[in-house]
Amino acid sequence: MAAEAAPPSATGANPGRSPKRKRKPKPKAAGPSALNPNWAQLQSKLPQRPAATHLGKRKHDAGPPTLPPASKEPSPPAEAEVKLEPTSDDVSLTKAVAIDCEMVGVGSDGSKSALGRVTLVNSFGNVVYDEYVRTVERIVDYRTRISGIRPKHMNKAKEFWVVQKEVAELIKGRILVGHALHNDLKVLLLSHPKKDIRDTSEYEIFRRERKRRSLRDLAAEVLGAKIQQNEHCPIEDARAAMLIYNKHKKAWEKNMKEQFRFKKKLKKRGKKKPAESNASDPNVPTVLL
């Protein structure tokens, strides 16, 4: 009986191709604990450091934040707020006085204005008169947001007729300074000679494109002061008007003298013209003395 043929070997199947060799696995490096049994115990006592990462340094590894380079030019100093204060301790009644009034609303809907408070300051900015006023009609709107007047202020308020008389005596024969004075005189039911009125809303130099400007705007430009930020204060407003007048007093008074001098000339010319025309008119009879 013939012997069975042996199965072809892997090499025999493809004699032209060399057989692959299997790579030997690399021996694992022995850890420190394998080399030294006390290393694991020592390692547990040492502080653990954070593992390194390829994404960059962690926040706690980063250095202190870098500040932007300081500007070479120093920043300008902040402007100090200008406060309107009296220029002297003198509280006497001077030749010029400034007035400011605060109004409240009366009438059916409170739209009608009535005097609620009146303040006078002298040429140094000191208060010479300051009174709350009890209105003739019932107050419908105190207008506190602007006037600063509240119901409690009426407890010690004076009667309107008393205040009107006292103010009239104080301003008589004096230069009256203020802003939009026609409003103040209207609620006081008073008048004042035009030649003695110095109204900061009417002075031509203070106008912008021939338009009246607010006292707040003028105080900021002329005095560098901020007023009327919230509730209006008649003391502050009257003082602002007086200080504005004092700064331009010399030129203002000169301008007023020239205006009245010019008006006087016009009046004289107006009186002479009719007399001259009558003398030359043949229809006008001549009176023989």
C-alpha positions as CSV (number, residue, x, y, z in Angstrom):
1,M,0.0,0.0,0.0
2,A,1.4,3.3,-1.1
3,A,2.1,5.9,1.6
4,E,-0.3,8.9,1.7
5,A,1.0,12.1,0.3
6,A,1.8,14.7,2.9
7,P,-0.2,18.1,2.7
8,P,1.6,20.8,1.0
9,S,3.4,23.1,3.4
10,A,2.9,26.9,3.6
11,T,6.2,27.3,1.9
12,G,5.3,24.9,-0.8
13,A,2.1,26.8,-1.7
14,N,4.0,29.9,-2.8
15,P,7.6,29.0,-3.2
16,G,8.6,32.5,-4.5
17,R,7.4,34.3,-1.3
18,S,9.4,34.2,1.9
19,P,7.4,33.4,5.0
20,K,6.6,36.3,7.4
21,R,8.4,36.4,10.7
22,K,6.5,37.2,13.8
23,R,7.9,40.2,15.8
24,K,8.7,39.5,19.4
25,P,6.8,41.8,21.8
26,K,8.9,44.4,23.5
27,P,9.4,43.7,27.2
28,K,7.5,46.3,29.3
29,A,9.6,48.6,31.3
30,A,9.5,47.8,34.9
31,G,7.8,50.5,37.0
32,P,9.7,52.2,39.8
33,S,7.8,50.1,42.3
34,A,9.1,47.0,40.6
35,L,12.7,48.2,40.9
36,N,12.3,49.6,44.4
37,P,9.4,48.5,46.7
38,N,9.8,51.7,48.8
39,W,9.3,54.0,45.8
40,A,5.5,53.6,45.7
41,Q,5.3,54.6,49.4
42,L,7.6,57.6,48.8
43,Q,5.7,58.7,45.7
44,S,2.4,58.8,47.6
45,K,4.0,61.3,50.0
46,L,5.3,63.6,47.3
47,P,3.0,66.4,46.0
48,Q,1.4,65.5,42.7
49,R,2.2,67.7,39.7
50,P,-0.3,68.3,36.9
51,A,0.3,66.3,33.8
52,A,1.8,68.1,30.9
53,T,-0.5,68.7,27.9
54,H,0.1,69.5,24.3
55,L,-2.7,72.0,24.2
56,G,-0.7,74.7,26.0
57,K,-0.2,75.8,29.5
58,R,-3.0,75.7,31.9
59,K,-4.3,78.8,33.6
60,H,-2.4,78.0,36.8
61,D,0.8,77.5,34.9
62,A,0.5,80.9,33.1
63,G,2.5,83.8,34.3
64,P,1.0,87.0,35.7
65,P,-1.2,88.9,33.2
66,T,0.6,91.5,31.1
67,L,-0.7,95.0,31.4
68,P,-1.0,97.2,28.4
69,P,1.8,99.7,28.0
70,A,1.2,102.9,29.8
71,S,0.3,105.9,27.7
72,K,3.2,108.4,27.4
73,E,0.8,111.4,27.4
74,P,-0.7,112.1,30.9
75,S,-4.5,112.2,31.1
76,P,-5.9,115.7,31.6
77,P,-7.0,116.5,35.2
78,A,-10.7,116.4,35.8
79,E,-12.4,119.8,35.9
80,A,-13.6,120.8,39.4
81,E,-17.2,121.6,39.6
82,V,-17.9,125.3,40.1
83,K,-20.2,126.1,43.0
84,L,-22.1,129.3,43.0
85,E,-21.2,130.9,46.3
86,P,-21.5,134.5,47.7
87,T,-18.5,136.7,47.0
88,S,-18.7,138.4,50.3
89,D,-20.3,138.1,53.8
90,D,-22.2,141.4,53.2
91,V,-25.9,140.8,53.5
92,S,-27.0,144.4,53.1
93,L,-29.5,145.7,50.5
94,T,-27.4,146.8,47.5
95,K,-28.1,149.0,44.6
96,A,-28.7,146.0,42.4
97,V,-30.7,143.0,43.5
98,A,-31.5,139.7,41.6
99,I,-34.9,138.0,41.9
100,D,-36.2,134.6,41.1
101,C,-39.7,133.2,41.6
102,E,-41.0,129.6,41.6
103,M,-44.5,128.9,40.5
104,V,-47.2,126.4,41.4
105,G,-50.3,125.4,39.4
106,V,-53.8,126.7,40.2
107,G,-57.1,126.6,38.4
108,S,-59.2,123.7,37.3
109,D,-56.4,121.7,35.7
110,G,-53.3,123.4,37.4
111,S,-52.1,125.0,34.1
112,K,-52.4,128.5,35.5
113,S,-49.3,129.8,37.3
114,A,-49.3,131.4,40.7
115,L,-46.5,132.6,43.0
116,G,-45.2,129.9,45.3
117,R,-41.8,131.2,46.4
118,V,-39.8,134.4,45.8
119,T,-36.1,135.0,46.5
120,L,-34.0,138.1,46.4
121,V,-30.2,138.2,46.6
122,N,-27.9,141.3,46.7
123,S,-25.0,142.0,44.4
124,F,-22.7,139.7,46.4
125,G,-25.1,136.8,46.0
126,N,-26.3,136.8,49.6
127,V,-30.0,136.2,50.3
128,V,-31.9,139.3,51.5
129,Y,-35.4,137.9,51.1
130,D,-36.8,134.4,50.7
131,E,-40.4,133.5,51.4
132,Y,-43.0,130.9,50.5
133,V,-46.3,132.3,49.4
134,R,-49.8,131.2,50.2
135,T,-51.7,131.5,46.9
136,V,-55.1,133.1,46.6
137,E,-56.5,130.1,44.7
138,R,-56.2,126.5,45.7
139,I,-53.0,124.8,44.6
140,V,-53.8,121.9,42.2
141,D,-50.2,121.1,41.1
142,Y,-47.1,121.9,43.3
143,R,-44.8,121.3,40.3
144,T,-42.3,119.9,42.8
145,R,-40.1,118.4,40.0
146,I,-39.2,121.9,38.9
147,S,-40.3,124.3,41.7
148,G,-39.1,122.1,44.7
149,I,-42.2,123.3,46.6
150,R,-44.1,120.7,48.7
151,P,-47.3,121.0,50.8
152,K,-45.3,121.2,54.0
153,H,-43.8,124.5,52.8
154,M,-47.2,126.1,52.9
155,N,-47.4,125.7,56.7
156,K,-45.3,128.9,57.3
157,A,-46.1,130.6,54.0
158,K,-47.0,134.3,54.0
159,E,-50.1,135.8,52.3
160,F,-49.6,136.9,48.7
161,W,-50.5,140.5,49.4
162,V,-48.0,140.7,52.2
163,V,-45.2,139.3,50.0
164,Q,-46.1,141.5,47.1
165,K,-45.9,144.7,49.3
166,E,-42.5,143.7,50.8
167,V,-41.0,142.8,47.4
168,A,-42.2,146.1,45.9
169,E,-40.5,148.0,48.7
170,L,-37.3,146.1,48.3
171,I,-36.9,146.6,44.5
172,K,-38.1,150.2,44.4
173,G,-35.4,152.5,43.0
174,R,-33.0,149.6,42.4
175,I,-31.6,147.7,39.4
176,L,-33.5,144.5,39.1
177,V,-31.5,141.5,37.7
178,G,-33.0,138.2,36.7
179,H,-33.8,135.8,33.9
180,A,-37.1,136.3,31.9
181,L,-38.1,138.9,34.5
182,H,-41.5,139.4,32.8
183,N,-42.6,136.1,34.2
184,D,-41.5,137.0,37.8
185,L,-43.2,140.4,37.6
186,K,-46.3,138.9,36.2
187,V,-47.0,136.5,39.0
188,L,-46.1,139.2,41.5
189,L,-48.6,141.6,39.8
190,L,-45.8,144.3,39.8
191,S,-44.1,146.5,37.3
192,H,-40.6,148.0,37.2
193,P,-39.0,150.8,35.2
194,K,-37.5,149.4,32.0
195,K,-34.3,151.5,32.5
196,D,-33.7,149.6,35.8
197,I,-34.2,146.1,34.4
198,R,-31.2,143.8,33.6
199,D,-32.6,140.6,32.0
200,T,-30.1,138.0,31.1
201,S,-32.5,136.5,28.6
202,E,-32.8,139.8,26.7
203,Y,-29.2,141.0,26.7
204,E,-28.1,140.9,23.0
205,I,-24.6,139.5,23.8
206,F,-26.0,136.4,25.4
207,R,-28.4,135.5,22.6
208,R,-27.6,132.8,20.0
209,E,-28.9,133.5,16.6
210,R,-31.2,136.2,18.1
211,K,-32.8,133.5,20.3
212,R,-33.1,133.6,24.0
213,R,-31.1,131.1,25.9
214,S,-31.9,129.3,29.2
215,L,-30.3,130.4,32.5
216,R,-28.9,126.9,32.8
217,D,-27.0,127.3,29.5
218,L,-25.7,130.8,30.3
219,A,-24.5,129.6,33.8
220,A,-22.6,126.8,32.2
221,E,-21.0,129.0,29.6
222,V,-20.3,132.2,31.5
223,L,-19.7,130.8,35.0
224,G,-18.8,127.2,34.3
225,A,-21.4,126.1,36.8
226,K,-24.1,123.4,36.6
227,I,-27.5,124.5,37.8
228,Q,-31.1,123.2,37.5
229,Q,-29.9,119.6,37.4
230,N,-33.0,118.4,39.3
231,E,-35.4,120.7,41.3
232,H,-34.8,124.4,40.7
233,C,-33.5,126.4,43.6
234,P,-34.5,130.1,43.4
235,I,-31.5,131.1,45.6
236,E,-29.1,129.4,43.1
237,D,-30.9,130.8,40.1
238,A,-31.0,134.4,41.4
239,R,-27.3,134.1,42.4
240,A,-26.4,132.8,38.9
241,A,-28.2,135.8,37.2
242,M,-26.4,138.3,39.5
243,L,-23.0,136.7,39.0
244,I,-23.5,136.8,35.2
245,Y,-24.5,140.4,35.4
246,N,-21.5,141.3,37.5
247,K,-19.2,139.7,34.9
248,H,-20.5,141.9,32.1
249,K,-21.6,144.9,34.3
250,K,-19.3,147.5,32.8
251,A,-20.2,146.8,29.1
252,W,-23.9,146.2,30.0
253,E,-24.3,149.5,31.8
254,K,-22.5,151.3,29.0
255,N,-24.8,149.7,26.4
256,M,-27.9,150.7,28.5
257,K,-26.8,154.3,28.7
258,E,-26.3,154.5,24.9
259,Q,-29.7,153.0,24.2
260,F,-31.5,155.5,26.4
261,R,-29.5,158.4,25.1
262,F,-30.4,157.4,21.6
263,K,-34.1,157.1,22.5
264,K,-34.0,160.6,24.1
265,K,-32.7,162.0,20.9
266,L,-35.4,160.4,18.9
267,K,-38.1,161.8,21.2
268,K,-36.6,165.4,20.9
269,R,-36.5,165.1,17.1
270,G,-40.1,163.9,17.2
271,K,-41.2,167.0,19.2
272,K,-39.3,169.5,17.0
273,K,-40.6,168.2,13.6
274,P,-44.3,169.1,14.2
275,A,-43.3,172.6,15.5
276,E,-41.1,173.3,12.4
277,S,-43.7,172.0,10.0
278,N,-46.4,174.2,11.5
279,A,-44.3,177.3,11.2
280,S,-43.8,176.8,7.5
281,D,-47.5,175.8,6.9
282,P,-49.5,178.8,5.5
283,N,-52.7,177.4,6.8
284,V,-51.6,177.6,10.4
285,P,-52.4,181.0,11.8
286,T,-49.6,183.1,13.2
287,V,-50.1,184.3,16.7
288,L,-49.0,187.9,17.2
289,L,-47.8,188.8,20.7
